[in-house]
């Protein structure tokens, strides 16, 4: 589903992944959710979004993280 609803185009928002047909970035959606906004609140603030698009943004982010190299966040003083 994310592939259909999320796009990355160098001419839109500097190539950041956005909800197709909008300039609403996956990053913005994630930041709003991380600040405690609900999906309903995001949809109210951005009427062009759908619940499916917000879920696609989450799916896209999870998929992207699955391909990242993970580095431990340890105490640097003990290293």
DABEL-V395515 format. One line per field, one symbol per residue. phi: phi as a letter, one per 20 degrees, with the letter a starting at -180 (. if undefined). A space follows every 50 residues. Layout:
phi->???
//
This chain:
phi->.gffddcccgecllnffcfgncdeeggfffffffeofeggfffffcgfec gfffffffffffffffdeeedfddfffee
//
